[in-house]
Amino acid sequence: MSKKFKGLTVAYGMVLPAFLVVMAVVAWPILEAVKQSFTHPDTGEFTFENYVYFFTTPNEIKNLMYTLYVVFVTVALAIVIAYLLALYLRFVKSPISRAIGSLYLIPRFVPGLVAVYAMITIIRDSGLINRISQVFGGNLKLGMMYHASGMITMNMWFNIPFAALMITAGLGAIPDSIIEGARDVGANRWKVFTSMILPLSLKDVVIAATFVFMSNVGAFTTPYLMGGNSPKMLGISLFDQFNKYLRYERAAALSVIMFLICSVSAGVYIYTNLKEQDWEK
């Protein structure tokens, strides 16, 4: 027996336990869910009925469109704000930027449930903002509770620090010498940004956007506490199918649909990593 074969045997033997655990607790449940999604709840036969339900029922179509709307608006706002914040933290050297750089990650350490309830006490119609307005003789009601605007605002709390952290790391990898060299040959700030900073940081922006997208498609806590009764986010719709209606086959089908939606974002993430050199051209 050759040394190479022994080395491979030892290597695969060490990896095998972890592989079996992954297969048992991740791969096998996924395969079972996919199988169940094609199973008729009454006859147990193969069927597409569970999928047809979500693409033909008006309420379920509204839930899908509503989820995509909230997710895409969240991604757009979070990435734009996070990118501007990252630019400020990277290129502005001041006491204020250093203070923000020390504080902007605090929301990541606040439990999600606590953060949502804190936001509710501020934006609801009888919340802090309304009470402050009453002090000045007004009665300001934002109308953000049980509305997409409230959930998107809450999503900003969770996603801006995360996206800013990733983008800031990417901007930090850009050598100052490149920027200084561009300025030495007469490039103004806008030219430096469009020709140097943006192309070199675009990959990190795309990766941050994919993570924000995937984390919001299946969001549950914020939609459950702040969302309305109709339409609903897909995470709440899945919860209803599984716990309220006891339609496990439909719940499995919706899980597969959500996985396929997220897989598009995952594909973008994989592509950007495989094309890392192309981003730098």
N, C-alpha and C positions, 0 to 999 in steps of 0.2 A: 504494500500500500504506500503510495507516494506521499511526500510531505504536503503537496498541494491538495490532494484529496482529503488528508487528515485535517488540514486547515479549513477547508470548505465544510467538512462535517462538523467541526467544532463551532464554526461561525453560524451555520444554519441551526445547529442544536441550541445555541444561545438565543437565537431570534425566534425559534419555534414557540416557546411559551407565550411570548407577547403576541405573536401572530394568532395563536389559538384563542387568546383572550379577546382580541379584536374581532375575530370571526364570530365568537360566541355572543358578545354583548353589542356588536355594531352591525356587522354584515348580515348575520342570520336574522335579526329582527327586521332589518330593512327588506330583505328578500321575502320574509313572511308578510310584511305590510303590502308589498307590491302584489304578491299572490292574492291576498285578501281583497285588495282593491278591485280585482277582476272576478270576484266571487259574488254570485247572487245571494242576497241575504236569506231567501226562503228555500230555494232549491239547492244551493251550493254549487250550481253550475257556472261555467265560464260566461262572463257577460261584460259588456262595456257600459251597462246601465248606470253604474256608480259615477263614471266620468261624464256621461251624457247629462246626468242630473245637474252638475255644476256649470255646464255650458249652455243649458236650455232653460233653467229656472231663473226668472227675472231677478229675484232677490239675490241669488248666488252670483249672477253676473254683476249686479251692482256692488256686491261685496268685493269681487275681484277688481273691478275698475276703481273702486274707492281705495282699496289697498295700494294699488299701483300708483294712484294719484298721491296719496300720503307719502309713499316711499320715494317717489321721484322728486317731489317737492322737498322732502327732507334731505335727500342726497344733494340736490342742487344748492340749497341754502347752506347746509352744513359745510360743503366743500368750499364754496365761495368765501364764507366767513372764516373758515379755518385757514384757508390759503392766505387771506389778507392778514390774519393774526400771525401766521407763521412767518410771513415776509417781515412784519413789524418786529417780531422777536429776533429774527436772524440778522437784520441789517440796521436796526436802530439801536444804538448804544446809549441808553439813558437810564436814570433811576426808575422811571416809570416802566420801561420795557423789562428791566430786571425784576421789578416787583410783579408784573403780570406773568413773567416767565416762572416765577415761584408759586403763583396762585392758580394758574389756569387749569391745572390738573386736579384741583381739589374736588370738583364734581365727580371725578372717577372714583373717589373713595367714599362717596355718600351712597348708602344703600338705595337701590332703585325705588323701593316702596316708600321710603322716607322722602325722597326727592319728589315723587309724584304727589304725595299728600301735601307737601310744602307748596308745590305749585298750585294745587287745588285751592288751598286757603288764600292764595293771592289773586287768582284770576276768576274765581267763581263770582256769580252775580252779587253775593253777599260777602265777598272776600275783602281782603285788605285794600285793594285799589278802590272798590266801591265805598268802603268806609272812609277812606281818605277824601274821596270826592264829596262825601256828605259833610265833612268838616267845613268845606268851602261852599256849601250850599247846593251842590250838585247831586246827581244820582247816576254815576257812570256805571254802566253794566257792559262788560266786554262781550258777552255772549260766546265765550270760547269753550265753556264746558259742554261736553257731549257734541263737540264739533271738531272738524278736521284741523282747524286753526289751533285749537288747544293742544291736540296731540302733536302737531308739528312743532309747536313752541316747546313742548316737553322734550321732544326728540332732540332739539338743539342742545339742551342741557347735557344729554348723554353723548351725543356724537361729535360736537365741535371740539371738545378737548382731545378726544381720541384721534380724530382726523388731523387736528393741528399737531399732535405729537408725531404722527407718521410723516407729515409733510415737513415739519421742522427738522426732523432727522435727515430727510433728503436734501433740504436746503443747506444743512450744516456740512454736507459732504461736498458742496461746491467750493473749490479753492478760491480764496480771496484774490489770488494772483490772476485768475482768469478775468474776474471783474475789473480789477485794476488795469490789466493789459488792454481791455476794451476801452476803458476810459482814457487811457494814454493815447490811443489812436483817434480820439475825438468822438466816440460814441456817447450819446446822451443817455439819461436814465431809462427812457422808454426803449431805446434801442438795445441797451444792455439787458433789460428785462425780457424783451421779445426774442432776442437772438441768443441769449446766454442762459438766463435764470429759468425762464419758462420751459424751454426744451429739456434742460437737465433735470428739472423737477417734475416734469409731466408724468413720468412713470409712477412716482410716489403718489401723485394726485389721483391717478387712475386706480391704484391699489387701494388707497384710502376710500375712494368712492365705492369700490366693490365690497369692502368690509361693511361700510355703512348700509349699503343696499341689502346685503344678506342679513344683517342684524335686525333690520326693520320689517322684512317680509313676514317673519313669524313672530313679531312682537306680541306680547300678551299683557304684561302688567299695565302699561299706559293705556292701551285700548280698553282694557277691562274696567279701569277706574275712571277714565275720562271720555271714553267713546260713547256714542249714542246707540240706540236700539236698532236703528236701520239707517243707512247701511252699516255693516260691521267689517272690521279688519279680519283677514283670513284666520289669524290666530284665535279669535273669538268664535268665528264660524266653526273651526275645527273643534274647539271646546264644546260647543253646543251639540255637534253631531255625536261626539263621544260620550258626553255626560248627560245632556238634556234629552236628546232623541234616541240615544242608545243605538245609533246606526253606525256600527263599527266598520262596516265595509265602505260606507261613504267617507268616514273619517280617514280610513286608509287611503282612499282615492284622493282626498284633498291633501293629505300629507305628500303624496307623490307629486301632485300638481305644484305644491309649494317648493318641493325639492327641485323640480324641473325649472321653475322660475329662478331659484337661487343658483342652479347649475349654469345658467347663462352668465351670471356675474362671476361665478367660479372659473368659467372658461376664459373670461376676459383677464382675470387675475393670472391664470396659468400662461396665457399668451404674452402678457406684458413681461412676465419673468423670463420666458423663453427668448423674447426679443429684446433683452436688456441692452445689448450693444446697439440695436437700431435706434433706441431712444436717445442715445448719446451722439448720434450723427448730426 
